[in-house]
Each structure stands twice: as structure tokens, then as C-alpha cells.
Amino acid sequence: MHAITIPEPGGPEALVWDEVPDPVAGAGEVLVEVAAGAVNRADILQRQGLYDPPPGASPYPGLECSGRIAALGPGVSGWSVGDEVCALLSGGGYAEKVAVPVGQLLPVPDGVDLVRAAALPEVTCTVWSNVFMVAHLRPGETLLVHGGSSGIGTMAIQLGKAVGARVAVTAGTKEKLDRCAELGADILINYREQDFVAELKAATDGAGADVILDNMGASYLDRNVRALAVNGRLAIIGMQGGVKGELNIGALLGKRAAISATSLRARPRDEKTAIVAAVREHVWPLIDAGRVRPVVDREIPLPDAATAHRVVEESGHVGKVLLVAP
């Protein structure tokens, strides 16, 4: 088969379409013939040599894919060769085939075509595990989503609205904020021109956000704490703004607030299985019913992954950038 390899870390040109050995489905795994994958920030970090795959994972980038089951490994039941699926991966999505633990498979939802289904696993699992399983967003609460036009952000808006929350977003352009509003966002904040703490307080009568989903990390830490409501929960999922920040413990104590920080890729297989099961139970019915949908900016041929990485790094897209297998 062919896959995108990274012979040496570097810029987008470091991604090389090359012939590699076929993967084999081990016990409790299936072999998926890939229809499409999607670009995530973790893929860019891996390309740069800053984020190695977990032990035992495929060396090729790609944290999600869609496709058809080509073979079943020993001990697999409940799935058949030919089933259309999408999957959460620890790596290997930028390839023509990938071996997937059976607990990380999801059926392609009703009304979603096979290629666009590749936009779902990483964002649904990230948002559901952080906003709902950890931060316990409830109906009537306010959710602040940083990077509302990203793949994670567009899914967080939809899921927040689906459970009856009020959703605030930050984004860097009017065009991106308009797209967030189309998805249901209630409070629109241009982080280049406005202070998100002040804007959020004004929109919530001084209360702030009950839950904040943050992809920035250090640079937003102090402002995020100030933006939290009493009993608020800050869920950190990224470090685009750095890794070291100063935390005002007094402010955190005064609000009886909590901070969580998680990653998805390095979690043990049983934790991923539990998250995928929760997503199938709670999110898939919303997609089947048309209340939540994948947001895809563009589709790019998988061998041209370098172009897709440039698009994501330039941050001009809304939603996901997909890589379509030849």
C-alpha cells in the first residue's frame, strides 16, 4: 500500500507519499481500507518532530479516518467485511489501509457520506469527553468555545446547542464568526478586536462561562479563569498559546472553579473505547437525526497532504480539511 511518511521532520514538504508494508489486523482489530482521513493539529506537530506517536501506534500521521472494513482480526464480532465505518486512531490515517482496535470503530451515520464521515471521530470524541464527560455541561449553562470555527469548535457549538446550552465563541474574522452563528453560536467575539472576558461578562450579566473549551493553553490561562462563572470548569485541550502560564489560585478558589487538561491520542485503549461508546450512544443519534453534522472546508487528495497542512497552518479554513484516498 501507500502512505504519507515523514523521513525527516520539517515543513509540509517533509510529507512523502511512499510505498510501505500493508498493516495486519491483530487480535481485536479490523483492517480498514481508507476512503478519507482528516488533518489535525497533532499531525502538524508530528510532522515537525514535536509529537511522536504513542508506543505501538502506526508511524504514519492521521488520527481519524473513514472507509470500509477489509478484514477482521481474531476475536472480532459484531462487524463484517464491507461495513462502512469511521474510526478514532492513534496514527495511520494518512494511508490506504490501517488496522483499528474494534472499540474505536463507529458506523457511518445516516445522512453522512463515507468521505465526510472522516471529519467526525476526532472532534466528536474530543468534545464529548471534555465538555460533557469531564466538565459536565448542562442545559441552560453557558459554554465558551475558543477557536469556534475550527473542527473542534464547529462540533462543540452544535453539541452545546443540542443539549440546550448557550454557546459563546471566539474567532479572528467576521467571516468565521458568521459561520459560527450559522451553526447556532449565540455570543460572537472577535478575539483580535475585543476582550473576550469583558464581552462574555457583558453578555451574561456578569456571570461568565460555566464551561470553557480552550485550545490555547498558557496565553489564555489568566483570562480564562477571570471569564469563568462561579463553579465554572475550564477544559484545556491544546497548547497553541504556550505551555507555561501563571495561575491565580485565589481567583480559582474564589470561584470554586476547576481546571482539567486532557489529550486523546495517548489515552489507553480502554479509555478510548469508553469514549467512543459514549459518543455512539449520545452523539450518533443527533447526527442521524440531522441535528449535528460534520463541517468540511475542503477535500484534498491524500498524496497531496502537504497542501492540506499548509491550509490548516494558515488557519483560513472553517471546520475540517479532509484527505481523500486515491
C-alpha positions as CSV (number, residue, x, y, z in Angstrom):
1,M,0.0,0.0,0.0
2,H,0.9,3.7,0.0
3,A,1.1,6.1,2.9
4,I,2.3,9.5,3.9
5,T,5.7,9.1,5.5
6,I,7.9,11.6,7.3
7,P,11.5,10.7,6.5
8,E,12.8,13.8,8.3
9,P,10.8,16.3,10.4
10,G,10.2,19.7,8.8
11,G,7.7,21.8,6.9
12,P,4.8,20.5,4.8
13,E,7.3,19.3,2.1
14,A,8.5,16.7,4.7
15,L,5.4,14.7,3.9
16,V,6.2,12.0,1.4
17,W,3.8,9.7,-0.4
18,D,5.6,6.3,-0.4
19,E,5.1,2.6,-0.7
20,V,5.1,0.9,2.7
21,P,4.2,-2.6,4.0
22,D,0.5,-3.4,4.5
23,P,-0.7,-3.4,8.1
24,V,-2.2,-6.6,9.5
25,A,-5.3,-6.7,11.8
26,G,-4.3,-8.2,15.1
27,A,-6.5,-9.7,17.8
28,G,-9.4,-7.4,18.5
29,E,-8.7,-5.3,15.4
30,V,-10.1,-4.8,11.9
31,L,-8.3,-3.7,8.8
32,V,-9.9,-0.7,7.2
33,E,-9.5,0.3,3.6
34,V,-9.3,4.1,3.9
35,A,-11.6,6.3,2.0
36,A,-10.6,9.6,3.7
37,G,-8.7,11.0,6.6
38,A,-8.6,14.4,8.2
39,V,-5.9,16.9,9.2
40,N,-5.5,17.6,12.9
41,R,-3.0,19.9,14.7
42,A,-1.4,16.8,16.2
43,D,-0.4,15.7,12.7
44,I,1.4,19.0,12.1
45,L,3.3,18.6,15.4
46,Q,4.2,15.1,14.4
47,R,5.5,16.4,11.0
48,Q,7.6,18.9,12.8
49,G,9.1,16.3,15.1
50,L,7.4,17.6,18.2
51,Y,4.8,14.8,18.8
52,D,5.8,11.2,18.4
53,P,3.2,8.5,18.1
54,P,2.4,6.5,21.2
55,P,4.3,3.2,21.6
56,G,2.9,0.6,19.3
57,A,1.0,3.0,17.1
58,S,1.4,3.4,13.4
59,P,4.3,5.7,12.5
60,Y,2.2,7.5,9.9
61,P,0.2,10.6,10.8
62,G,-3.6,10.6,10.9
63,L,-5.8,10.4,14.0
64,E,-9.1,9.5,12.2
65,C,-10.4,8.0,9.0
66,S,-13.4,6.6,7.2
67,G,-13.5,3.6,5.0
68,R,-14.7,0.0,4.6
69,I,-13.7,-3.0,6.6
70,A,-11.4,-5.2,4.5
71,A,-10.6,-7.9,7.1
72,L,-11.4,-9.0,10.6
73,G,-8.7,-9.9,13.1
74,P,-9.0,-12.8,15.6
75,G,-11.8,-12.4,18.1
76,V,-13.7,-9.7,16.3
77,S,-17.5,-9.9,16.3
78,G,-20.3,-7.5,15.5
79,W,-18.7,-6.2,12.4
80,S,-18.4,-7.6,8.8
81,V,-16.1,-7.2,5.8
82,G,-17.6,-4.4,3.7
83,D,-19.1,-2.4,6.6
84,E,-18.7,1.3,6.1
85,V,-17.1,2.8,9.2
86,C,-15.2,5.7,10.6
87,A,-12.6,5.4,13.3
88,L,-10.6,7.1,16.0
89,L,-6.9,6.3,15.6
90,S,-3.6,6.7,17.4
91,G,-1.9,7.1,14.0
92,G,-2.0,5.7,10.4
93,G,-4.9,7.6,8.9
94,Y,-2.8,9.1,6.1
95,A,-2.6,5.7,4.4
96,E,-4.5,3.4,2.1
97,K,-5.1,0.9,4.9
98,V,-5.0,1.0,8.7
99,A,-5.5,-1.5,11.5
100,V,-8.0,-0.3,14.0
101,P,-9.0,-1.6,17.5
102,V,-12.6,-2.7,17.3
103,G,-13.6,-0.5,20.2
104,Q,-12.6,2.6,18.2
105,L,-14.9,1.9,15.3
106,L,-18.1,3.8,14.6
107,P,-20.7,3.1,11.9
108,V,-21.1,5.9,9.3
109,P,-24.1,7.8,10.5
110,D,-27.3,8.2,8.5
111,G,-27.2,11.0,6.0
112,V,-23.4,11.4,6.0
113,D,-21.4,10.1,3.0
114,L,-18.4,7.9,3.5
115,V,-15.8,10.6,2.8
116,R,-17.3,13.3,5.0
117,A,-17.6,10.7,7.9
118,A,-13.8,11.1,8.3
119,A,-14.4,14.5,9.8
120,L,-16.3,13.1,12.8
121,P,-14.3,10.7,15.1
122,E,-11.6,13.1,16.5
123,V,-13.9,16.1,17.0
124,T,-16.9,14.2,18.5
125,C,-14.6,12.2,20.9
126,T,-12.7,15.3,21.9
127,V,-15.7,17.5,22.5
128,W,-17.9,14.8,24.2
129,S,-15.1,13.6,26.5
130,N,-14.1,17.1,27.6
131,V,-17.2,19.2,27.6
132,F,-19.6,16.5,28.8
133,M,-17.8,13.6,30.4
134,V,-15.3,15.8,32.3
135,A,-16.8,19.3,32.5
136,H,-20.4,18.1,32.7
137,L,-22.0,20.9,30.6
138,R,-25.7,21.1,31.5
139,P,-28.8,22.6,29.8
140,G,-29.1,26.3,30.5
141,E,-25.4,26.8,31.1
142,T,-23.0,28.9,29.1
143,L,-20.2,27.3,27.1
144,L,-17.3,29.4,25.7
145,V,-15.5,27.8,22.8
146,H,-12.2,29.2,21.8
147,G,-11.5,28.8,18.1
148,G,-15.1,28.4,17.2
149,S,-14.5,28.0,13.5
150,S,-12.1,25.0,13.9
151,G,-13.1,21.4,13.5
152,I,-13.4,21.1,17.3
153,G,-15.1,24.4,17.6
154,T,-17.8,23.7,15.0
155,M,-18.6,20.4,16.7
156,A,-18.6,22.0,20.2
157,I,-21.1,24.7,19.0
158,Q,-23.5,22.1,17.6
159,L,-23.3,19.8,20.6
160,G,-23.6,22.6,23.1
161,K,-26.8,23.8,21.4
162,A,-28.2,20.3,21.0
163,V,-28.2,19.9,24.8
164,G,-29.7,23.3,25.5
165,A,-26.6,25.3,26.4
166,R,-25.9,28.9,25.4
167,V,-22.8,29.0,23.3
168,A,-20.2,31.8,23.0
169,V,-17.3,31.6,20.6
170,T,-14.1,33.4,19.8
171,A,-12.7,33.7,16.3
172,G,-10.4,36.0,14.4
173,T,-12.6,37.3,11.5
174,K,-16.2,38.4,10.9
175,E,-16.5,35.7,8.2
176,K,-15.6,32.9,10.7
177,L,-17.9,34.4,13.3
178,D,-20.7,34.4,10.8
179,R,-20.2,30.7,10.1
180,C,-20.3,30.1,13.9
181,A,-23.6,31.9,14.1
182,E,-25.0,29.7,11.3
183,L,-24.2,26.7,13.4
184,G,-26.0,28.2,16.4
185,A,-23.5,30.3,18.4
186,D,-25.2,32.9,20.5
187,I,-22.3,35.2,21.5
188,L,-19.8,36.1,18.9
189,I,-16.4,37.5,20.0
190,N,-13.6,38.7,17.6
191,Y,-10.5,38.0,19.7
192,R,-8.4,40.3,17.5
193,E,-10.6,43.3,18.3
194,Q,-12.4,42.5,21.5
195,D,-11.6,41.4,25.1
196,F,-13.3,38.1,25.4
197,V,-13.6,38.4,29.2
198,A,-15.4,41.7,29.0
199,E,-17.6,40.7,26.1
200,L,-18.6,37.4,27.8
201,K,-19.4,39.2,31.1
202,A,-21.5,41.7,29.3
203,A,-23.4,39.1,27.5
204,T,-24.1,37.0,30.7
205,D,-25.0,39.8,33.1
206,G,-21.6,39.5,34.8
207,A,-21.8,35.7,35.4
208,G,-19.3,34.4,32.9
209,A,-19.0,30.9,31.3
210,D,-19.9,27.7,33.2
211,V,-17.6,25.7,30.9
212,I,-14.7,26.9,28.7
213,L,-13.2,24.7,26.0
214,D,-9.7,26.0,25.4
215,N,-7.2,25.2,22.7
216,M,-4.7,27.9,23.6
217,G,-3.2,27.0,27.0
218,A,-0.8,29.3,28.7
219,S,-1.6,32.6,27.0
220,Y,-5.3,32.4,27.9
221,L,-5.0,30.9,31.3
222,D,-5.4,34.0,33.4
223,R,-8.2,35.4,31.2
224,N,-10.0,32.1,31.1
225,V,-10.1,31.9,34.9
226,R,-11.4,35.5,35.0
227,A,-14.1,34.5,32.4
228,L,-15.3,31.6,34.4
229,A,-18.6,31.7,36.4
230,V,-18.8,30.6,40.0
231,N,-18.4,26.8,39.9
232,G,-17.1,27.1,36.4
233,R,-15.0,24.4,34.6
234,L,-12.1,25.1,32.3
235,A,-11.2,22.2,29.9
236,I,-7.8,22.7,28.3
237,I,-7.2,20.6,25.2
238,G,-4.4,22.5,23.4
239,M,-1.2,24.5,23.8
240,Q,-1.2,26.8,20.8
241,G,-0.5,29.7,23.2
242,G,2.3,28.1,25.1
243,V,2.8,25.6,27.9
244,K,3.7,27.7,31.0
245,G,1.4,30.3,32.5
246,E,0.7,32.0,35.8
247,L,-2.4,30.8,37.7
248,N,-4.1,33.0,40.2
249,I,-5.1,30.4,42.8
250,G,-7.0,33.0,44.8
251,A,-9.3,33.7,41.8
252,L,-9.8,30.0,41.2
253,L,-10.7,29.4,44.9
254,G,-13.0,32.4,45.0
255,K,-15.0,30.9,42.1
256,R,-14.9,27.3,43.4
257,A,-13.8,26.6,39.8
258,A,-11.9,23.6,38.3
259,I,-9.4,23.1,35.6
260,S,-8.9,19.9,33.6
261,A,-6.4,19.2,30.9
262,T,-6.6,16.1,28.6
263,S,-5.2,14.6,25.5
264,L,-6.9,11.9,23.4
265,R,-4.2,10.3,21.4
266,A,-2.1,8.8,24.2
267,R,-5.0,7.5,26.3
268,P,-5.1,3.8,27.0
269,R,-7.2,1.7,24.6
270,D,-9.9,1.0,27.3
271,E,-10.4,4.7,27.9
272,K,-10.7,5.4,24.1
273,T,-13.2,2.5,23.9
274,A,-15.3,4.1,26.6
275,I,-15.2,7.5,25.0
276,V,-16.2,6.0,21.6
277,A,-19.0,4.1,23.2
278,A,-20.3,7.3,24.8
279,V,-20.1,9.1,21.5
280,R,-22.0,6.4,19.7
281,E,-24.7,6.5,22.4
282,H,-25.1,10.2,22.8
283,V,-23.8,11.9,19.6
284,W,-24.6,9.5,16.8
285,P,-28.4,9.8,17.3
286,L,-28.0,13.6,16.9
287,I,-26.2,13.1,13.7
288,D,-28.6,10.5,12.4
289,A,-31.4,13.0,13.1
290,G,-29.7,15.8,11.3
291,R,-29.3,18.0,14.4
292,V,-25.5,17.8,14.2
293,R,-23.3,17.5,11.1
294,P,-19.7,17.4,10.0
295,V,-18.4,20.7,8.8
296,V,-15.9,20.2,6.0
297,D,-14.0,23.1,4.5
298,R,-12.4,21.2,1.6
299,E,-11.3,17.8,0.3
300,I,-7.7,17.4,-0.9
301,P,-6.1,14.2,-2.4
302,L,-4.2,12.2,0.2
303,P,-0.9,12.1,-1.8
304,D,-1.0,16.0,-1.6
305,A,-1.1,16.1,2.2
306,A,1.5,18.9,2.1
307,T,-1.1,21.2,0.6
308,A,-3.6,20.3,3.3
309,H,-1.1,21.0,6.0
310,R,-0.4,24.4,4.5
311,V,-4.2,25.2,4.5
312,V,-4.5,24.3,8.2
313,E,-1.4,26.1,9.2
314,E,-2.7,29.3,7.5
315,S,-5.9,29.0,9.6
316,G,-8.1,30.3,6.8
317,H,-10.4,27.3,6.9
318,V,-13.7,26.6,8.7
319,G,-14.2,23.1,10.1
320,K,-12.2,20.2,8.8
321,V,-9.8,19.7,5.9
322,L,-10.1,16.2,4.6
323,L,-7.6,14.0,2.7
324,V,-9.3,11.7,0.2
325,A,-7.6,8.4,-0.7
326,P,-6.8,7.8,-4.4
